[in-house]
Every structure is written in C-alpha cells, then in structure tokens.
Amino acid sequence: MRIFLTYFFLIFFGTVNSQTIIKCKVLDSASKAPVMFANAGIVSKAFGTVTDEKGEFTLNVPDSLMNEKIRISILGYKSKDIYLKKLMNTPVLYLSEAAYNLSEVAVKPKKTKHKVLGNETTTKVSTCGFTSNTLGCEMGVKLNIKHKETQLKKLSFNIVRNIYDSLIFRVNIYKTTKDGKPGENILTKSLFVQPTSKTGLVEVDLSKLYLFVDEDVFVSIEWIKDLGDTKGLFFSCQLFGGTWYRQASQDKWSHIAAVGVGLFVDVEY
C-alpha cells in the first residue's frame, strides 16, 4: 500500500477580542508614493501584518496590546516605532529612505566548488505550507556555511499544490544571532518572487546580488499578500532538516526540527 504523508507547517495565531480597528497608510516621505509590503507589527509578538499595494494596512487591536509600540519597517527605509494609541489618530505614516555604505566586492578568477545547502527536496509525497493567512509570517532554513567568501547563487523551492491565480513572496536572508536565531537582514532592498507557473520548481537568481558570506545565514520566504486562505498552497518538504518560522511581522522566531521545508540554495566557494 502506498502511503502519502503530508506534513502541515502550523502557524497558530490566537483569537482575541478586538476593541479597535486601526487603519493607516504608509508613504515615502520624499515622493509620497505608497510603500508596498512594509511590515507592521509588535516586536517579538505574534501580532502584525503587511501593507498592501496602496501602502495601507488594517489592524484589529485588543485592549491588552494598546499600550504597546508597533514597528513599521521595510528594507531600504528607516524603521519607525509608534505607540498603538497614537497610531489610532495617525492615518498616514511617512518612512524615510535609509542610506547604506556598500563595500566594494573584488571578484578574482579562481577555481570554484559548487554545493547545495538547505533542505534539497522536490518531492510531491511530503508537503508543508502556511496554514495561517497572517501577513508577514515566514518559514525558512539555516544554511551551514563552511568556507569563507561563500557566494549565494540561486534559491530554489518547489510548489506542489496551488489553487491561486497569482502568488508573490518576499525572500529574506538573515545573519545568525549569538543565540543561533535569524537576526539582521543582509539584503538592502526587498527581493520579491512571483512564480510564473502555478506549480513546479521556482528558482530565484541571487548571483547578481553578489552575496558573499563567511558565516551561517538563514533564508526564508515571507507571506505578504492576502489571498483569503493558505490551505490551497503547499511546498515540498522532508523529514528533519528543520524549519524556522515566525507567525507575523516582527514576531520572534521559533524552530521545528521534525519537518524541513524544501528551501535550498546553490552556492560557490
């Protein structure tokens, strides 16, 4: 008898009694253009969302969180923290562009070795996926870097089942903190991925970003667009290998060892 195993990557978001609905628009301070897909959430708590194409977001805020600050952030802009009580009377927030000091990369001809890091699988037998539609939730894997100046060349993941007409994800790449969790994002601007086919292997070219790393990093995909439900979307996964996840924008990271979402990266060193 052939047995098909499906592993569901569960992201739980507790039900709360909301007291106030807060709506806000996030704009570029210079151009006044909408800032799309910015993260808005309380740091280290499973309470957050992502702005839409108009730069707008809506939050149902429970009484227990009204004294908290919310952080608005996106790569390329300076983050902004504001108390939820103040946000009630702030229909528009402006973000200023951040300046980055980019170090020069010297590319020298040399013999290179190729390797695949992460959970390399394209199976259709074992699958996992977001089972919450909380915008800003992420799932990712740790890349164990063994060699100095390892270049990240290509990210791949396999969509096994998809009932939606269009998908969009954000790819994030994080440094490792002292306690072994995802930390600072090493990218300087958002990297969006829109698969051209409903199912199958998705490949993301990282080579032109010239990402050279000396230590372990994490790579993740982030759910940033409301499609109404996530039960129609599943990715290849494997037993073990591990998956790192967080429930919402700005939330703390957690780890599950038993299931490894199929995210893998081609590297050169």
ZALUM-941257 format. One record per atom (N, C-alpha, C): residue in three letters; z, x, y; residue number from 1. Coordinates in steps of 0.02 Angstrom, whole numbers, m for minus. Each point is the difference from the previous one (the first is absolute). Example, Ala and Ser with C-alpha at 12.3 -4.5 7.8 and 13.67 -1.06 7.14 Angstrom:
% residues 2
R,ala,390,660,m284,1 $
R,ala,0,m45,59,1 $
R,ala,0,45,60,1 $
R,ser,m36,m18,53,2 $
R,ser,3,42,59,2 $
R,ser,37,m39,55,2 $
***
This chain:
% residues 269
R,met,0,42,m59,1 $
R,met,0,m42,59,1 $
R,met,0,44,62,1 $
R,arg,m44,m15,45,2 $
R,arg,m5,40,61,2 $
R,arg,47,m30,53,2 $
R,ile,41,41,27,3 $
R,ile,50,m23,48,3 $
R,ile,m16,28,69,3 $
R,phe,m5,m44,48,4 $
R,phe,m12,20,69,4 $
R,phe,66,m2,38,4 $
R,leu,19,55,28,5 $
R,leu,63,4,38,5 $
R,leu,m15,2,74,5 $
R,thr,32,m43,37,6 $
R,thr,m6,1,72,6 $
R,thr,67,14,31,6 $
R,tyr,4,52,39,7 $
R,tyr,63,18,33,7 $
R,tyr,m4,m21,72,7 $
R,phe,45,m43,20,8 $
R,phe,m1,m26,68,8 $
R,phe,46,42,43,8 $
R,phe,m30,27,53,9 $
R,phe,39,39,49,9 $
R,phe,32,m50,47,9 $
R,leu,65,m11,m8,10 $
R,leu,34,m53,36,10 $
R,leu,28,24,66,10 $
R,ile,m16,m35,52,11 $
R,ile,30,13,65,11 $
R,ile,37,m63,21,11 $
R,phe,66,2,m1,12 $
R,phe,39,m59,15,12 $
R,phe,17,m2,74,12 $
R,phe,m7,m58,28,13 $
R,phe,19,m9,71,13 $
R,phe,44,m61,4,13 $
R,gly,64,9,16,14 $
R,gly,49,m54,m3,14 $
R,gly,m15,m57,49,14 $
R,thr,15,m60,m21,15 $
R,thr,m9,m58,42,15 $
R,thr,57,m7,50,15 $
R,val,m17,m10,62,16 $
R,val,51,m6,51,16 $
R,val,m12,m63,41,16 $
R,asn,51,m25,31,17 $
R,asn,m7,m58,43,17 $
R,asn,m16,24,71,17 $
R,ser,m62,m7,20,18 $
R,ser,m20,25,65,18 $
R,ser,25,m46,55,18 $
R,gln,21,30,54,19 $
R,gln,24,m38,57,19 $
R,gln,m49,1,58,19 $
R,thr,m39,54,5,20 $
R,thr,m45,7,56,20 $
R,thr,m66,29,m23,20 $
R,ile,m54,m28,26,21 $
R,ile,m66,28,m12,21 $
R,ile,m21,42,60,21 $
R,ile,m11,64,m11,22 $
R,ile,m19,45,54,22 $
R,ile,m73,18,m8,22 $
R,lys,m38,m8,55,23 $
R,lys,m70,19,0,23 $
R,lys,m11,53,55,23 $
R,cys,m40,50,m16,24 $
R,cys,m12,54,47,24 $
R,cys,m69,29,m10,24 $
R,lys,m28,27,54,25 $
R,lys,m65,33,m3,25 $
R,lys,11,73,19,25 $
R,val,m32,46,m38,26 $
R,val,5,72,13,26 $
R,val,m67,25,27,26 $
R,leu,3,30,60,27 $
R,leu,m61,24,33,27 $
R,leu,4,74,16,27 $
R,asp,m58,31,5,28 $
R,asp,m5,69,24,28 $
R,asp,17,1,74,28 $
R,ser,46,43,20,29 $
R,ser,24,1,69,29 $
R,ser,m55,19,51,29 $
R,ala,m49,38,m23,30 $
R,ala,m53,21,45,30 $
R,ala,m59,m49,2,30 $
R,ser,m26,m16,m58,31 $
R,ser,m60,m42,m3,31 $
R,ser,15,m74,m3,31 $
R,lys,63,m17,m16,32 $
R,lys,22,m69,m10,32 $
R,lys,m34,m33,m60,32 $
R,ala,m29,40,m44,33 $
R,ala,m31,m25,m61,33 $
R,ala,54,m14,m52,33 $
R,pro,m12,m48,m45,34 $
R,pro,49,m14,m53,34 $
R,pro,10,61,m46,34 $
R,val,61,12,m20,35 $
R,val,16,52,m49,35 $
R,val,5,m34,m68,35 $
R,met,m52,7,m39,36 $
R,met,m4,m33,m65,36 $
R,met,40,37,m53,36 $
R,phe,31,m38,m44,37 $
R,phe,34,25,m60,37 $
R,phe,57,49,16,37 $
R,ala,34,m12,56,38 $
R,ala,60,38,15,38 $
R,ala,58,m27,m42,38 $
R,asn,44,43,m22,39 $
R,asn,59,m20,m38,39 $
R,asn,55,m24,47,39 $
R,ala,31,m56,m17,40 $
R,ala,55,m27,39,40 $
R,ala,56,m18,m48,40 $
R,gly,57,35,4,41 $
R,gly,53,m14,m48,41 $
R,gly,65,34,18,41 $
R,ile,54,m21,m33,42 $
R,ile,65,31,8,42 $
R,ile,5,59,m48,42 $
R,val,17,58,26,43 $
R,val,2,61,m40,43 $
R,val,49,m8,m58,43 $
R,ser,m23,17,m60,44 $
R,ser,40,0,m62,44 $
R,ser,21,m69,m24,44 $
R,lys,m33,m52,26,45 $
R,lys,13,m68,m24,45 $
R,lys,m65,m34,m19,45 $
R,ala,3,m44,m50,46 $
R,ala,m60,m34,m24,46 $
R,ala,m17,m59,45,46 $
R,phe,m11,15,63,47 $
R,phe,m16,m51,50,47 $
R,phe,m51,29,47,47 $
R,gly,m62,m22,m7,48 $
R,gly,m52,27,43,48 $
R,gly,m67,m31,m13,48 $
R,thr,m50,21,39,49 $
R,thr,m67,m27,m6,49 $
R,thr,m49,49,30,49 $
R,val,m62,m22,9,50 $
R,val,m54,41,28,50 $
R,val,m39,m43,49,50 $
R,thr,m21,29,57,51 $
R,thr,m40,m38,47,51 $
R,thr,m69,m15,m29,51 $
R,asp,m30,m55,23,52 $
R,asp,m66,m19,m24,52 $
R,asp,m55,31,44,52 $
R,glu,m62,m24,m9,53 $
R,glu,m56,28,38,53 $
R,glu,6,m12,75,53 $
R,lys,40,m49,20,54 $
R,lys,10,m13,70,54 $
R,lys,61,37,28,54 $
R,gly,32,40,m42,55 $
R,gly,60,36,21,55 $
R,gly,62,m43,m1,55 $
R,glu,m3,m58,m31,56 $
R,glu,55,m48,2,56 $
R,glu,40,2,m66,56 $
R,phe,65,m15,6,57 $
R,phe,41,m8,m60,57 $
R,phe,51,m55,13,57 $
R,thr,23,m30,m55,58 $
R,thr,50,m53,3,58 $
R,thr,57,17,m47,58 $
R,leu,62,m9,22,59 $
R,leu,58,14,m41,59 $
R,leu,46,m61,m1,59 $
R,asn,23,m19,m59,60 $
R,asn,53,m50,m7,60 $
R,asn,66,37,m6,60 $
R,val,41,m2,52,61 $
R,val,58,43,5,61 $
R,val,64,m38,m17,61 $
R,pro,38,22,m51,62 $
R,pro,64,m31,m17,62 $
R,pro,55,22,48,62 $
R,asp,51,m40,6,63 $
R,asp,56,16,45,63 $
R,asp,31,68,m16,63 $
R,ser,3,18,m63,64 $
R,ser,33,62,m20,64 $
R,ser,m34,62,26,64 $
R,leu,m62,m6,23,65 $
R,leu,m38,59,23,65 $
R,leu,m13,0,75,65 $
R,met,24,m49,35,66 $
R,met,m17,m6,71,66 $
R,met,26,57,43,66 $
R,asn,51,36,m23,67 $
R,asn,27,56,38,67 $
R,asn,m32,67,m19,67 $
R,glu,m49,m3,m44,68 $
R,glu,m34,61,m22,68 $
R,glu,m58,18,46,68 $
R,lys,m20,64,m4,69 $
R,lys,m61,22,34,69 $
R,lys,m59,m4,m48,69 $
R,ile,m58,m14,27,70 $
R,ile,m61,2,m39,70 $
R,ile,m43,57,26,70 $
R,arg,m35,34,m46,71 $
R,arg,m43,57,19,71 $
R,arg,m73,m20,m8,71 $
R,ile,m39,15,52,72 $
R,ile,m72,m11,m1,72 $
R,ile,m33,69,m3,72 $
R,ser,m41,11,m51,73 $
R,ser,m29,67,m7,73 $
R,ser,m68,m2,m34,73 $
R,ile,m41,48,17,74 $
R,ile,m64,10,m33,74 $
R,ile,m22,71,17,74 $
R,leu,m34,32,m45,75 $
R,leu,m24,68,12,75 $
R,leu,m46,1,61,75 $
R,gly,10,51,41,76 $
R,gly,m39,7,61,76 $
R,gly,36,m25,62,76 $
R,tyr,57,m34,m10,77 $
R,tyr,38,m28,57,77 $
R,tyr,73,20,m6,77 $
R,lys,35,0,57,78 $
R,lys,72,11,1,78 $
R,lys,34,m64,m24,78 $
R,ser,49,9,m45,79 $
R,ser,37,m58,m25,79 $
R,ser,43,m30,55,79 $
R,lys,14,m65,m7,80 $
R,lys,42,m34,49,80 $
R,lys,53,m41,m37,80 $
R,asp,63,8,19,81 $
R,asp,56,m39,m28,81 $
R,asp,23,m51,52,81 $
R,ile,14,m61,m23,82 $
R,ile,23,m52,45,82 $
R,ile,46,m47,m38,82 $
R,tyr,53,m23,34,83 $
R,tyr,45,m48,m33,83 $
R,tyr,m36,m67,m10,83 $
R,leu,15,m31,m57,84 $
R,leu,m32,m64,m15,84 $
R,leu,16,m53,53,84 $
R,lys,61,2,27,85 $
R,lys,17,m48,52,85 $
R,lys,m44,9,61,85 $
R,lys,m15,62,17,86 $
R,lys,m44,12,57,86 $
R,lys,m72,m18,m16,86 $
R,leu,m19,11,m63,87 $
R,leu,m69,m14,m21,87 $
R,leu,m16,m75,7,87 $
R,met,51,m42,m4,88 $
R,met,m10,m72,8,88 $
R,met,m33,m17,66,88 $
R,asn,16,40,52,89 $
R,asn,m27,m13,67,89 $
R,asn,m52,52,21,89 $
R,thr,m30,32,m51,90 $
R,thr,m50,52,14,90 $
R,thr,m64,m18,m38,90 $
R,pro,m44,m40,30,91 $
R,pro,m60,m22,m35,91 $
R,pro,m52,55,m12,91 $
R,val,4,54,40,92 $
R,val,m48,55,m6,92 $
R,val,37,66,0,92 $
R,leu,m17,44,m47,93 $
R,leu,26,68,m1,93 $
R,leu,m58,49,7,93 $
R,tyr,11,54,36,94 $
R,tyr,m52,50,10,94 $
R,tyr,20,65,m34,94 $
R,leu,m47,29,m37,95 $
R,leu,10,65,m32,95 $
R,leu,m43,53,34,95 $
R,ser,29,58,10,96 $
R,ser,m36,56,31,96 $
R,ser,m25,47,m54,96 $
R,glu,m58,28,11,97 $
R,glu,m27,47,m49,97 $
R,glu,44,62,m5,97 $
R,ala,4,27,m60,98 $
R,ala,40,60,m12,98 $
R,ala,m46,61,1,98 $
R,ala,26,55,24,99 $
R,ala,m37,63,2,99 $
R,ala,18,42,m60,99 $
R,tyr,m50,29,m33,100 $
R,tyr,13,42,m58,100 $
R,tyr,m25,70,13,100 $
R,asn,40,49,m19,101 $
R,asn,m22,70,3,101 $
R,asn,m30,18,m68,101 $
R,leu,m65,3,m1,102 $
R,leu,m35,14,m64,102 $
R,leu,m9,74,m9,102 $
R,ser,24,24,m56,103 $
R,ser,m8,71,m16,103 $
R,ser,m70,12,m28,103 $
R,glu,m27,59,15,104 $
R,glu,m67,17,m25,104 $
R,glu,4,14,m74,104 $
R,val,m53,m20,m34,105 $
R,val,m5,12,m73,105 $
R,val,m54,51,m12,105 $
R,ala,19,56,m29,106 $
R,ala,m48,52,m16,106 $
R,ala,m26,m12,m71,106 $
R,val,m65,m14,m6,107 $
R,val,m30,m13,m65,107 $
R,val,m34,64,m23,107 $
R,lys,27,29,m54,108 $
R,lys,m26,63,m25,108 $
R,lys,m33,m10,m67,108 $
R,pro,m59,32,m12,109 $
R,pro,m31,m6,m65,109 $
R,pro,46,30,m54,109 $
R,lys,10,m37,m52,110 $
R,lys,42,25,m54,110 $
R,lys,m13,m41,m63,110 $
R,lys,19,27,m56,111 $
R,lys,m5,m36,m63,111 $
R,lys,52,m56,0,111 $
R,thr,m20,m59,m18,112 $
R,thr,47,m56,0,112 $
R,thr,7,m30,m70,112 $
R,lys,58,m27,m11,113 $
R,lys,13,m37,m62,113 $
R,lys,10,m73,17,113 $
R,his,m21,m43,m44,114 $
R,his,5,m72,11,114 $
R,his,52,m29,m47,114 $
R,lys,35,m50,25,115 $
R,lys,51,m34,m41,115 $
R,lys,9,m71,25,115 $
R,val,22,m43,m44,116 $
R,val,15,m69,19,116 $
R,val,76,m10,m4,116 $
R,leu,29,m24,55,117 $
R,leu,72,m11,3,117 $
R,leu,15,m74,9,117 $
R,gly,57,m22,m24,118 $
R,gly,19,m70,4,118 $
R,gly,m7,m34,m67,118 $
R,asn,m9,m66,0,119 $
R,asn,m6,m39,m61,119 $
R,asn,m74,m15,m12,119 $
R,glu,m33,43,m38,120 $
R,glu,m72,m7,m11,120 $
R,glu,m13,m51,m55,120 $
R,thr,m17,m60,19,121 $
R,thr,m16,m52,m49,121 $
R,thr,m46,m51,31,121 $
R,thr,m47,m25,m40,122 $
R,thr,m44,m55,21,122 $
R,thr,1,m55,m53,122 $
R,thr,54,m2,m38,123 $
R,thr,5,m49,m54,123 $
R,thr,m1,m71,25,123 $
R,lys,m25,m45,m42,124 $
R,lys,2,m72,14,124 $
R,lys,54,m34,m41,124 $
R,val,34,38,m42,125 $
R,val,50,m28,m45,125 $
R,val,67,m9,36,125 $
R,ser,22,52,33,126 $
R,ser,64,m2,36,126 $
R,ser,m15,m5,75,126 $
R,thr,27,m51,32,127 $
R,thr,m14,m10,71,127 $
R,thr,64,m14,38,127 $
R,cys,m3,13,65,128 $
R,cys,56,m15,44,128 $
R,cys,m28,m18,68,128 $
R,gly,41,m30,42,129 $
R,gly,m25,m19,66,129 $
R,gly,55,m27,44,129 $
R,phe,m16,m8,63,130 $
R,phe,47,m31,47,130 $
R,phe,10,m73,m21,130 $
R,thr,62,m21,m9,131 $
R,thr,12,m70,m14,131 $
R,thr,36,m34,59,131 $
R,ser,1,35,56,132 $
R,ser,26,m29,63,132 $
R,ser,m53,9,53,132 $
R,asn,m5,m48,44,133 $
R,asn,m48,4,55,133 $
R,asn,33,24,64,133 $
R,thr,55,36,m7,134 $
R,thr,34,28,58,134 $
R,thr,m42,57,29,134 $
R,leu,m26,m9,60,135 $
R,leu,m43,50,29,135 $
R,leu,39,64,14,135 $
R,gly,m32,56,m14,136 $
R,gly,33,65,8,136 $
R,gly,30,27,m63,136 $
R,cys,0,m39,m54,137 $
R,cys,26,27,m63,137 $
R,cys,m49,52,m27,137 $
R,glu,28,49,m34,138 $
R,glu,m40,57,m25,138 $
R,glu,18,17,m71,138 $
R,met,m47,30,m35,139 $
R,met,15,32,m64,139 $
R,met,m38,65,m3,139 $
R,gly,34,51,m28,140 $
R,gly,m30,66,1,140 $
R,gly,26,44,m56,140 $
R,val,m25,61,m1,141 $
R,val,19,49,m52,141 $
R,val,13,67,33,141 $
R,lys,38,41,m34,142 $
R,lys,15,68,23,142 $
R,lys,m51,48,m30,142 $
R,leu,m25,46,42,143 $
R,leu,m45,52,m23,143 $
R,leu,39,65,m4,143 $
R,asn,5,28,m58,144 $
R,asn,37,63,m10,144 $
R,asn,m46,59,16,144 $
R,ile,11,30,57,145 $
R,ile,m42,55,24,145 $
R,ile,28,66,m27,145 $
R,lys,m40,37,m37,146 $
R,lys,22,63,m30,146 $
R,lys,m27,62,35,146 $
R,his,m49,m10,44,147 $
R,his,m33,58,30,147 $
R,his,m4,m8,76,147 $
R,lys,8,55,35,148 $
R,lys,m6,0,72,148 $
R,lys,m71,m18,21,148 $
R,glu,m6,m31,58,149 $
R,glu,m64,m19,29,149 $
R,glu,m42,m42,m48,149 $
R,thr,33,m47,m32,150 $
R,thr,m36,m48,m42,150 $
R,thr,m32,m52,45,150 $
R,gln,m66,m10,m8,151 $
R,gln,m35,m49,41,151 $
R,gln,m7,m66,m37,151 $
R,leu,17,m55,34,152 $
R,leu,m9,m67,m28,152 $
R,leu,m72,m21,14,152 $
R,lys,m38,m12,m53,153 $
R,lys,m71,m12,7,153 $
R,lys,m21,m73,m7,153 $
R,lys,30,m35,m47,154 $
R,lys,m23,m69,m12,154 $
R,lys,56,m41,m33,154 $
R,leu,12,m59,26,155 $
R,leu,48,m47,m29,155 $
R,leu,m39,m53,m39,155 $
R,ser,25,m18,m59,156 $
R,ser,m32,m52,m41,156 $
R,ser,51,m49,m26,156 $
R,phe,m20,m63,m6,157 $
R,phe,38,m51,m35,157 $
R,phe,m48,m53,m26,157 $
R,asn,21,m35,m52,158 $
R,asn,m45,m47,m33,158 $
R,asn,26,m71,6,158 $
R,ile,m42,m44,27,159 $
R,ile,17,m71,6,159 $
R,ile,m24,m36,m63,159 $
R,val,46,m29,m37,160 $
R,val,m17,m33,m63,160 $
R,val,m16,m73,11,160 $
R,arg,39,m34,41,161 $
R,arg,m12,m71,13,161 $
R,arg,8,m14,74,161 $
R,asn,m47,m40,28,162 $
R,asn,1,m15,71,162 $
R,asn,m35,m66,13,162 $
R,ile,35,m48,28,163 $
R,ile,m29,m65,13,163 $
R,ile,m21,m9,73,163 $
R,tyr,8,52,41,164 $
R,tyr,m12,m6,71,164 $
R,tyr,m70,24,19,164 $
R,asp,m26,m26,54,165 $
R,asp,m66,19,23,165 $
R,asp,0,69,33,165 $
R,ser,55,17,34,166 $
R,ser,4,65,33,166 $
R,ser,71,26,m1,166 $
R,leu,6,65,m5,167 $
R,leu,65,33,m2,167 $
R,leu,0,56,52,167 $
R,ile,60,14,25,168 $
R,ile,8,59,43,168 $
R,ile,70,28,m12,168 $
R,phe,3,64,m10,169 $
R,phe,64,36,m9,169 $
R,phe,4,56,51,169 $
R,arg,62,24,10,170 $
R,arg,10,62,38,170 $
R,arg,25,53,m48,170 $
R,val,m29,58,3,171 $
R,val,22,57,m40,171 $
R,val,49,41,42,171 $
R,asn,57,17,m28,172 $
R,asn,49,42,33,172 $
R,asn,16,60,m43,172 $
R,ile,13,57,32,173 $
R,ile,18,61,m35,173 $
R,ile,62,29,33,173 $
R,tyr,54,6,m39,174 $
R,tyr,65,18,28,174 $
R,tyr,25,67,m25,174 $
R,lys,35,35,44,175 $
R,lys,39,58,m21,175 $
R,lys,58,m22,m44,175 $
R,thr,32,47,m34,176 $
R,thr,58,m15,m40,176 $
R,thr,64,18,38,176 $
R,thr,47,m46,2,177 $
R,thr,64,13,34,177 $
R,thr,45,43,m44,177 $
R,lys,56,21,28,178 $
R,lys,47,41,m38,178 $
R,lys,28,m36,m61,178 $
R,asp,4,m66,4,179 $
R,asp,26,m38,m58,179 $
R,asp,m55,m25,m46,179 $
R,gly,m62,28,9,180 $
R,gly,m54,m13,m46,180 $
R,gly,m37,m65,9,180 $
R,lys,3,m30,60,181 $
R,lys,m33,m63,12,181 $
R,lys,m57,10,51,181 $
R,pro,m45,m49,6,182 $
R,pro,m52,5,52,182 $
R,pro,30,4,69,182 $
R,gly,m27,45,41,183 $
R,gly,27,10,67,183 $
R,gly,m52,m9,53,183 $
R,glu,m14,52,38,184 $
R,glu,m47,m4,57,184 $
R,glu,m72,m4,m25,184 $
R,asn,m38,m43,32,185 $
R,asn,m71,m6,m16,185 $
R,asn,m38,60,27,185 $
R,ile,m40,33,m41,186 $
R,ile,m36,60,22,186 $
R,ile,m67,m17,33,186 $
R,leu,m21,m62,m4,187 $
R,leu,m62,m20,33,187 $
R,leu,13,m10,74,187 $
R,thr,m51,6,41,188 $
R,thr,7,m9,72,188 $
R,thr,m31,m65,24,188 $
R,lys,m37,m33,m42,189 $
R,lys,m26,m67,16,189 $
R,lys,m7,m40,m64,189 $
R,ser,m2,m65,7,190 $
R,ser,m2,m44,m59,190 $
R,ser,m64,10,m40,190 $
R,leu,7,m1,m65,191 $
R,leu,m56,7,m46,191 $
R,leu,m7,m66,m39,191 $
R,phe,m50,m40,18,192 $
R,phe,m10,m65,m31,192 $
R,phe,m52,4,m55,192 $
R,val,10,m40,m51,193 $
R,val,m46,m2,m57,193 $
R,val,m20,m72,m12,193 $
R,gln,m64,m13,m1,194 $
R,gln,m27,m66,m15,194 $
R,gln,m47,6,m60,194 $
R,pro,24,m17,m60,195 $
R,pro,m42,6,m59,195 $
R,pro,m65,m41,7,195 $
R,thr,m55,28,m22,196 $
R,thr,m65,m34,5,196 $
R,thr,m13,m46,m59,196 $
R,ser,35,10,m55,197 $
R,ser,m6,m43,m58,197 $
R,ser,67,m34,m14,197 $
R,lys,m2,m59,m30,198 $
R,lys,61,m36,m12,198 $
R,lys,45,36,m50,198 $
R,thr,m30,29,m51,199 $
R,thr,38,38,m50,199 $
R,thr,m33,67,m12,199 $
R,gly,36,43,m36,200 $
R,gly,m27,66,m17,200 $
R,gly,35,56,37,200 $
R,leu,m26,60,m10,201 $
R,leu,31,60,28,201 $
R,leu,m13,5,75,201 $
R,val,53,11,38,202 $
R,val,m5,10,72,202 $
R,val,14,74,14,202 $
R,glu,m45,33,35,203 $
R,glu,7,71,15,203 $
R,glu,2,9,76,203 $
R,val,49,38,22,204 $
R,val,10,12,72,204 $
R,val,m9,74,14,204 $
R,asp,m50,17,39,205 $
R,asp,m14,70,16,205 $
R,asp,52,26,50,205 $
R,leu,37,51,m21,206 $
R,leu,50,31,43,206 $
R,leu,m22,68,25,206 $
R,ser,m57,25,m24,207 $
R,ser,m19,69,12,207 $
R,ser,m10,15,74,207 $
R,lys,m27,m48,38,208 $
R,lys,m13,12,71,208 $
R,lys,63,m1,43,208 $
R,leu,56,m19,m30,209 $
R,leu,64,1,37,209 $
R,leu,32,69,m3,209 $
R,tyr,m25,43,m44,210 $
R,tyr,26,69,m8,210 $
R,tyr,76,m1,m8,210 $
R,leu,23,m35,m51,211 $
R,leu,71,m6,m14,211 $
R,leu,21,55,m50,211 $
R,phe,31,53,26,212 $
R,phe,25,54,m41,212 $
R,phe,76,m4,m3,212 $
R,val,28,m2,m59,213 $
R,val,72,m7,m7,213 $
R,val,28,55,m44,213 $
R,asp,62,19,13,214 $
R,asp,34,52,m38,214 $
R,asp,55,m28,m44,214 $
R,glu,21,m61,14,215 $
R,glu,55,m30,m37,215 $
R,glu,m18,m71,m22,215 $
R,asp,42,m29,m42,216 $
R,asp,m12,m67,m27,216 $
R,asp,m10,m51,56,216 $
R,val,m46,m46,m11,217 $
R,val,m12,m55,46,217 $
R,val,m4,m66,m39,217 $
R,phe,2,m55,36,218 $
R,phe,m8,m66,m29,218 $
R,phe,m62,m32,29,218 $
R,val,m38,m34,m41,219 $
R,val,m57,m38,23,219 $
R,val,11,m73,m18,219 $
R,ser,m15,m45,48,220 $
R,ser,13,m71,m11,220 $
R,ser,m56,m43,27,220 $
R,ile,m3,m62,m25,221 $
R,ile,m43,m51,31,221 $
R,ile,45,m55,26,221 $
R,glu,m17,m26,58,222 $
R,glu,42,m48,35,222 $
R,glu,m37,m67,8,222 $
R,trp,37,m54,m11,223 $
R,trp,m26,m68,7,223 $
R,trp,5,m20,73,223 $
R,ile,m57,m10,34,224 $
R,ile,2,m9,73,224 $
R,ile,m33,m64,24,224 $
R,lys,m32,m39,m45,225 $
R,lys,m34,m60,22,225 $
R,lys,21,m59,m42,225 $
R,asp,18,m55,33,226 $
R,asp,24,m60,m34,226 $
R,asp,m59,m36,m32,226 $
R,leu,2,m4,m67,227 $
R,leu,m51,m36,m38,227 $
R,leu,28,m64,m31,227 $
R,gly,63,m15,17,228 $
R,gly,31,m61,m25,228 $
R,gly,38,9,m64,228 $
R,asp,m19,48,m42,229 $
R,asp,32,10,m64,229 $
R,asp,m23,68,m27,229 $
R,thr,41,31,m42,230 $
R,thr,m20,64,m29,230 $
R,thr,m6,m3,m75,230 $
R,lys,8,m59,m30,231 $
R,lys,m1,m5,m73,231 $
R,lys,m70,7,m29,231 $
R,gly,m50,1,43,232 $
R,gly,m68,9,m25,232 $
R,gly,m26,71,6,232 $
R,leu,45,48,9,233 $
R,leu,m20,69,10,233 $
R,leu,42,46,m44,233 $
R,phe,m33,36,m45,234 $
R,phe,35,46,m45,234 $
R,phe,m37,66,m7,234 $
R,phe,39,53,m6,235 $
R,phe,m26,68,m6,235 $
R,phe,15,28,m70,235 $
R,ser,m37,51,m20,236 $
R,ser,17,36,m61,236 $
R,ser,67,34,8,236 $
R,cys,38,2,m55,237 $
R,cys,63,37,0,237 $
R,cys,12,28,m69,237 $
R,gln,53,39,m6,238 $
R,gln,17,31,m64,238 $
R,gln,75,m1,m10,238 $
R,leu,19,9,m63,239 $
R,leu,71,7,m14,239 $
R,leu,25,65,29,239 $
R,phe,57,m2,33,240 $
R,phe,31,59,30,240 $
R,phe,m45,27,56,240 $
R,gly,12,60,22,241 $
R,gly,m37,27,56,241 $
R,gly,34,m17,66,241 $
R,gly,32,m59,3,242 $
R,gly,39,m17,59,242 $
R,gly,m40,m32,57,242 $
R,thr,32,m46,34,243 $
R,thr,m28,m32,59,243 $
R,thr,54,m3,54,243 $
R,trp,m18,22,60,244 $
R,trp,43,m8,58,244 $
R,trp,m23,m61,39,244 $
R,tyr,46,m38,27,245 $
R,tyr,m19,m61,36,245 $
R,tyr,51,m17,53,245 $
R,arg,m23,m39,49,246 $
R,arg,45,m30,47,246 $
R,arg,m25,m71,16,246 $
R,gln,47,m43,17,247 $
R,gln,m14,m71,2,247 $
R,gln,m34,m24,64,247 $
R,ala,8,36,54,248 $
R,ala,m27,m23,65,248 $
R,ala,m5,59,47,248 $
R,ser,m32,m11,58,249 $
R,ser,m6,52,50,249 $
R,ser,69,28,19,249 $
R,gln,6,65,2,250 $
R,gln,61,36,20,250 $
R,gln,56,m3,m52,250 $
R,asp,m11,m31,m57,251 $
R,asp,52,m7,m50,251 $
R,asp,15,68,m33,251 $
R,lys,57,6,m35,252 $
R,lys,16,59,m38,252 $
R,lys,m42,2,m64,252 $
R,trp,m8,59,m29,253 $
R,trp,m40,9,m60,253 $
R,trp,43,m6,m62,253 $
R,ser,m30,m28,m53,254 $
R,ser,32,m4,m65,254 $
R,ser,m48,28,m52,254 $
R,his,25,11,m60,255 $
R,his,m40,32,m53,255 $
R,his,10,m36,m66,255 $
R,ile,m55,m11,m35,256 $
R,ile,3,m25,m68,256 $
R,ile,m35,50,m45,256 $
R,ala,34,24,m52,257 $
R,ala,m27,53,m43,257 $
R,ala,m42,m27,m57,257 $
R,ala,12,m61,m21,258 $
R,ala,m31,m27,m60,258 $
R,ala,m74,m16,7,258 $
R,val,m23,m12,62,259 $
R,val,m69,m20,12,259 $
R,val,m31,46,53,259 $
R,gly,m59,26,m14,260 $
R,gly,m34,43,47,260 $
R,gly,m65,m32,24,260 $
R,val,m2,m22,63,261 $
R,val,m61,m28,27,261 $
R,val,m54,53,0,261 $
R,gly,m62,m20,m14,262 $
R,gly,m54,48,m8,262 $
R,gly,m29,25,65,262 $
R,leu,37,41,34,263 $
R,leu,m24,35,60,263 $
R,leu,m5,74,m18,263 $
R,phe,m58,30,10,264 $
R,phe,m7,71,m17,264 $
R,phe,m47,34,50,264 $
R,val,13,65,9,265 $
R,val,m35,39,52,265 $
R,val,m30,63,m29,265 $
R,asp,m64,9,14,266 $
R,asp,m34,63,m17,266 $
R,asp,20,53,52,266 $
R,val,22,58,m24,267 $
R,val,21,54,46,267 $
R,val,m36,65,m18,267 $
R,glu,m1,45,48,268 $
R,glu,m26,67,m11,268 $
R,glu,51,51,25,268 $
R,tyr,4,58,m33,269 $
R,tyr,44,53,22,269 $
R,tyr,m28,68,m20,269 $
***
